[in-house]
Amino acid sequence: MKTTRKIPLYYWRRLSQLACLALFFFLFIRTDYSGSDTIEYAVNILFRIDPLLALSASVAAGFFILLMLPAVGTVLLTLILGRFFCGWICPMGTLLDGCRNVTPNTQTGKKRTYRPLKFYLLGFLLVGAWFGLPMAGYVDPFSILVRGLALAVDPALNALSATFFTYTYQEAPAWVNAVTEPVYAFLKASVLPFNQKYYDLALLSLGILLLIFFLEKLERRFFCRNICPLGALFAVTARFSLLRGKAGSTCGTCRNCREVCRMGAIDEDRTISMLDCNLCLDCIHHCPGNKISFRFGGQSRTKPFFALSRRTFVGSLAVGALLPFFLKSRTLARQSDELLIRPPGALPEEEFVGRCVRCGECMKVCIGNGLQPAFLQAGLEGMFSPILKARTGYCEYNCTLCGQVCPSGAIAKLSVPEKKKVKIGNVVFDKNRCLPYAKGIPCIVCEEHCPTPDKAIKFREATVENSRGEKVTVKQPYLIDDLCVGCGICETKCPLPGASAVMVTSAGESRNPAKALPDTGSAWQVI
C-alpha cells in the first residue's frame, strides 16, 4: 500500500510568497491609467492592511481611519499566528529572500547588536505622529518598495523598452520586426505604463530601495531584523501569539536550525523567539531529527534575546515628542511655500501630511505626470508627499484617479463633477516673459488649452511696440480668478523655453480659507 507523501510546510510558505508577490506586481501594474476613469481593483489594499501605516495615520489624525480597517485583521492574525506576515506575505521580504544569491553574506545572524533599533524607531515614529511629525511612510517597507518602483524602476523600464523596440523597428530587418512589434504591443497592453513618466527624487527613491538590498551583505534580512518599524510592531504583537515554536531538548551538537534561520530567531539552546521568528519553517525542513515543531499554546511567552535600553527607548520617545516643536520655528510655519500645490481633494495641510503614507501611488496614476514627490517644499514632515509641478505636467480636468488610489484618505475620493469645483491654485502671468506683453508677439496657447467650459483665460486687445519698434495689436491674456481651478495645463503648454510665462500658485486653494483671493468688487484696507 502506497503512502501519500505530504508536501513540506516550507513549500507552502514559498508558494504563498510567490502568490503574494505576483498579486503585488499585478496591483502595481494596474495602478495606472488604462483608458478608463475608474480603477477597477483595490490597488491600495497592501497599504490598508499595514498596521504601522494605519496606526501612524490614525494617531496623526486623532481618530481611527476606517479606510485602514483591514489592518486590524492583520493584527488579529498576528495574535494567533505570530509574525507570519513577514515570512508568508510581505513582498519586500520575498524580494530580499530572492536576492540571496545576488548578495550573499557569511553572517549567521548570531550577533544581535542592532536588534533594538527597530523598537526605538517605532516609538519615535508613533510619538512623532502624535505631536505633528508623521514620518512612518519614510521607512515603512511597502512605501519604500512602491515608491522606488513607481518613481524610478517603472519609468526606467519603459524608457529602456521604448529605446530597444524603436531601434529594432528602425534598424532591424523585417523578419525581426515581425517578432518584436507584437511583443512590444503586448508589453504596452499588459506591463508597461500608459506613457513615459518623469519624477523628481527618482534616484533618491531608488537609492533607498537599493540600500535595503545591499544591507543583505551584512546580514540576512538585515532590514527586517534591525530597522523595519513594521516588523517591530509585528514583534510586539507576536509576543502574545497563540502559535509557539518548540525545539528539541536533546539535539546534541547539531546547529542546523540556527544556521539556516533567516531571522536569527533561534538561540544557542535552540529556544525560538516568536518576536523574531517569521514562520519560514526552514528549521523544520533542515532538522535531521524532526525535533522542531510549532503548536498553539505550546510554549510560554518568550522574551527577546537582546536587551532594550530603557534610557535609549525613553530618549527616542522624547525626540519624537520634542522635534515637532522645533519645526514650528521655521518660516514655513508662518508662510507656506506658494508653489506647494496639493492634488484636488487633498485635506487641509496638517491633516494631509499626517495621513499621507508617502506611497507614490497617486503620482504613478497621474495621467498628466503633474504630481511629483515633494522635497523640502512642505518641510521635513512633507518629504515624498505629492505636489503639483505644472511645468512638468498638469492635472487632467476630468481625472479623479489620485483620490481613488489613496489608501488613507489623505486625498478624498471625488466624483468628476465634484472635482471640477475644487480649486487647487490660481494662475499668475509674468508680463516680462509673456510674448504678447513683453515682445508684442501673438500667442494664444494658454487660452486654447484652458479646459474650463467658460475659459478662465481671456484676452484684451492692446496696441504695443514689438522688438523692431513697430506698433502692433495683440491679444494679451488675463485671468478670471473665479473660473480658474489651478490645473496647470497653461503652464505646462506655455511654448517658452525654460520658465513658463504663466505660473500656478497655491493662492485661492479651496482647502485653505486663509488663501482666499480678494473680491474684485471690494476695496482693500491696510491694517
Backbone hydrogen bonds, N-H to C=O, Kabsch-Sander energy under -0.5 kcal/mol:
donor,donor_aa,acceptor,acceptor_aa,energy
6,K,4,T,-0.5
11,Y,8,P,-1.1
12,W,8,P,-1.0
13,R,9,L,-1.8
14,R,10,Y,-1.9
15,L,11,Y,-2.4
16,S,12,W,-2.5
17,Q,13,R,-2.5
18,L,14,R,-2.6
19,A,15,L,-2.4
20,C,16,S,-2.6
21,L,17,Q,-2.4
22,A,18,L,-2.5
23,L,19,A,-2.3
24,F,20,C,-2.3
25,F,21,L,-2.4
26,F,22,A,-2.2
27,L,23,L,-2.5
28,F,24,F,-2.4
29,I,25,F,-2.5
30,R,26,F,-2.1
31,T,27,L,-0.7
31,T,28,F,-0.7
32,D,30,R,-2.3
34,S,36,S,-0.6
40,E,38,T,-0.6
43,V,41,Y,-2.2
45,I,42,A,-1.8
47,F,44,N,-0.9
48,R,44,N,-1.3
49,I,45,I,-1.1
50,D,47,F,-0.8
54,A,50,D,-2.1
55,L,51,P,-2.7
56,S,52,L,-2.9
57,A,53,L,-2.6
58,S,54,A,-1.9
59,V,55,L,-2.6
60,A,56,S,-2.4
61,A,57,A,-2.0
62,G,58,S,-1.9
63,F,58,S,-1.0
66,L,64,F,-0.7
68,M,65,I,-1.8
69,L,66,L,-2.0
71,A,48,R,-0.9
71,A,68,M,-1.9
72,V,69,L,-2.1
73,G,69,L,-0.7
73,G,70,P,-0.5
74,T,70,P,-1.2
75,V,71,A,-1.9
76,L,72,V,-2.4
77,L,73,G,-2.2
78,T,74,T,-1.8
79,L,75,V,-2.0
80,I,76,L,-0.8
81,L,77,L,-3.5
82,G,78,T,-2.2
83,R,277,C,-0.6
84,F,82,G,-2.2
87,G,83,R,-0.9
88,W,84,F,-2.6
89,I,85,F,-1.7
90,C,85,F,-2.9
94,T,90,C,-1.9
95,L,91,P,-2.3
96,L,92,M,-2.2
97,D,93,G,-2.4
98,G,94,T,-2.2
99,C,95,L,-1.4
100,R,97,D,-1.2
102,V,99,C,-0.6
103,T,99,C,-2.5
115,R,112,R,-0.8
117,L,114,Y,-1.4
118,K,115,R,-0.9
118,K,226,N,-0.6
119,F,116,P,-1.0
120,Y,116,P,-1.9
121,L,117,L,-2.5
122,L,118,K,-2.0
123,G,119,F,-2.2
124,F,120,Y,-2.3
125,L,121,L,-2.5
126,L,122,L,-2.2
127,V,123,G,-2.2
128,G,124,F,-2.6
129,A,125,L,-2.3
130,W,126,L,-1.7
131,F,127,V,-1.8
132,G,128,G,-0.6
132,G,129,A,-0.6
133,L,128,G,-3.9
135,M,133,L,-0.7
138,Y,135,M,-1.6
139,V,135,M,-0.6
139,V,136,A,-1.0
140,D,136,A,-1.6
144,I,140,D,-2.5
145,L,141,P,-2.3
146,V,142,F,-2.7
147,R,143,S,-2.4
148,G,144,I,-2.2
149,L,145,L,-2.3
150,A,146,V,-3.1
151,L,147,R,-2.5
152,A,148,G,-1.4
153,V,148,G,-1.8
154,D,149,L,-3.4
156,A,152,A,-1.9
157,L,153,V,-2.6
158,N,154,D,-2.0
159,A,155,P,-2.3
160,L,156,A,-2.5
161,S,157,L,-2.5
162,A,158,N,-2.5
163,T,159,A,-2.3
164,F,160,L,-2.5
165,F,161,S,-2.8
166,T,162,A,-1.9
167,Y,163,T,-2.0
168,T,164,F,-2.3
169,Y,165,F,-2.0
170,Q,166,T,-2.0
171,E,167,Y,-3.0
172,A,167,Y,-0.6
172,A,168,T,-1.5
176,V,173,P,-0.8
177,N,173,P,-1.8
178,A,174,A,-1.7
179,V,176,V,-1.5
180,T,176,V,-2.7
181,E,177,N,-2.1
183,V,179,V,-1.4
184,Y,180,T,-2.8
185,A,181,E,-2.4
186,F,182,P,-2.2
187,L,183,V,-2.4
188,K,184,Y,-2.6
189,A,185,A,-1.7
190,S,186,F,-1.5
191,V,187,L,-2.5
192,L,187,L,-2.7
202,A,199,Y,-0.8
205,S,201,L,-2.5
206,L,202,A,-2.3
207,G,203,L,-2.8
208,I,204,L,-2.2
209,L,205,S,-1.8
210,L,206,L,-2.9
211,L,207,G,-2.1
212,I,208,I,-1.3
213,F,209,L,-1.1
214,F,210,L,-2.5
215,L,211,L,-1.9
216,E,213,F,-1.2
217,K,214,F,-1.9
218,L,215,L,-1.3
219,E,215,L,-1.5
222,F,219,E,-1.4
225,R,221,R,-2.6
226,N,222,F,-2.6
227,I,222,F,-0.5
227,I,223,F,-1.9
228,C,223,F,-3.0
232,A,228,C,-1.6
233,L,229,P,-2.1
234,F,230,L,-2.4
235,A,231,G,-2.5
236,V,232,A,-2.4
237,T,233,L,-1.9
238,A,234,F,-3.2
239,R,235,A,-1.2
240,F,237,T,-1.6
241,S,238,A,-1.8
242,L,79,L,-1.5
243,L,80,I,-1.8
244,R,295,R,-3.2
246,K,293,S,-3.3
254,C,251,C,-1.1
259,E,255,R,-2.2
260,V,256,N,-2.1
261,C,257,C,-1.0
264,G,261,C,-0.8
267,D,265,A,-0.5
267,D,271,T,-2.5
270,R,267,D,-2.1
273,S,265,A,-2.8
273,S,271,T,-0.6
274,M,272,I,-0.6
276,D,273,S,-1.0
277,C,273,S,-2.4
285,H,281,L,-1.5
286,H,282,D,-2.2
287,C,283,C,-0.7
287,C,284,I,-0.6
290,N,287,C,-1.1
293,S,246,K,-2.7
295,R,244,R,-2.7
297,G,242,L,-4.3
297,G,295,R,-0.5
298,G,295,R,-1.2
310,R,308,L,-0.7
313,F,309,S,-2.5
314,V,310,R,-2.5
315,G,311,R,-2.2
316,S,312,T,-2.3
317,L,313,F,-1.9
318,A,314,V,-2.4
319,V,315,G,-2.4
320,G,316,S,-2.0
321,A,317,L,-1.7
322,L,318,A,-2.4
323,L,319,V,-2.6
325,F,322,L,-1.2
326,F,322,L,-1.0
326,F,323,L,-0.7
327,L,323,L,-1.3
328,K,324,P,-0.6
328,K,325,F,-0.5
329,S,326,F,-1.6
330,R,327,L,-1.4
333,A,330,R,-1.0
334,R,331,T,-1.3
335,Q,331,T,-2.9
337,D,377,Q,-0.6
340,L,337,D,-1.8
341,I,339,L,-1.5
342,R,340,L,-0.6
346,A,343,P,-1.9
347,L,410,A,-2.0
352,F,348,P,-3.0
353,V,349,E,-2.8
354,G,350,E,-1.7
355,R,351,E,-2.1
356,C,352,F,-2.5
364,K,360,G,-2.0
365,V,361,E,-1.9
366,C,362,C,-0.8
369,N,366,C,-0.9
370,G,394,Y,-0.7
372,Q,387,I,-3.2
374,A,385,S,-2.8
379,G,376,L,-1.3
382,G,379,G,-1.2
383,M,380,L,-1.0
384,F,374,A,-3.0
385,S,382,G,-1.9
387,I,372,Q,-2.6
388,L,341,I,-3.1
389,K,370,G,-2.7
389,K,387,I,-0.6
390,A,388,L,-0.7
392,T,389,K,-1.4
393,G,389,K,-1.9
395,C,487,C,-2.7
396,E,394,Y,-0.7
399,C,396,E,-1.6
404,Q,400,T,-1.0
405,V,401,L,-1.5
406,C,402,C,-1.0
412,A,345,G,-2.7
412,A,410,A,-0.6
414,L,412,A,-0.7
419,K,415,S,-2.8
420,K,416,V,-2.1
421,K,417,P,-0.5
421,K,418,E,-1.2
422,V,419,K,-1.4
424,I,422,V,-0.6
424,I,485,V,-2.6
426,N,505,T,-2.3
428,V,503,M,-2.5
430,D,501,A,-3.5
431,K,429,F,-0.9
433,R,430,D,-1.8
434,C,430,D,-2.7
437,Y,434,C,-0.7
438,A,434,C,-3.3
439,K,435,L,-2.0
440,G,435,L,-1.4
441,I,435,L,-1.6
448,E,444,I,-2.2
449,H,445,V,-1.8
450,C,446,C,-1.0
455,K,453,P,-0.7
458,K,456,A,-0.6
458,K,478,Y,-2.6
460,R,476,Q,-2.2
462,A,474,V,-2.6
464,V,462,A,-0.6
464,V,472,V,-2.7
466,N,464,V,-0.5
466,N,470,E,-2.6
467,S,439,K,-0.9
469,G,466,N,-2.0
472,V,464,V,-3.1
472,V,470,E,-0.6
474,V,462,A,-2.6
474,V,472,V,-0.6
476,Q,460,R,-3.2
476,Q,474,V,-0.7
478,Y,458,K,-2.6
480,I,456,A,-2.9
481,D,479,L,-0.8
483,L,480,I,-1.5
484,C,480,I,-1.2
484,C,481,D,-0.5
492,T,488,G,-2.2
493,K,489,I,-2.5
494,C,490,C,-0.9
503,M,428,V,-2.7
505,T,426,N,-2.8
506,S,338,E,-2.6
508,G,515,K,-2.7
509,E,506,S,-1.7
510,S,423,K,-3.6
512,N,509,E,-1.2
515,K,512,N,-2.0
516,A,513,P,-1.6
520,T,518,P,-0.6
522,S,519,D,-2.0
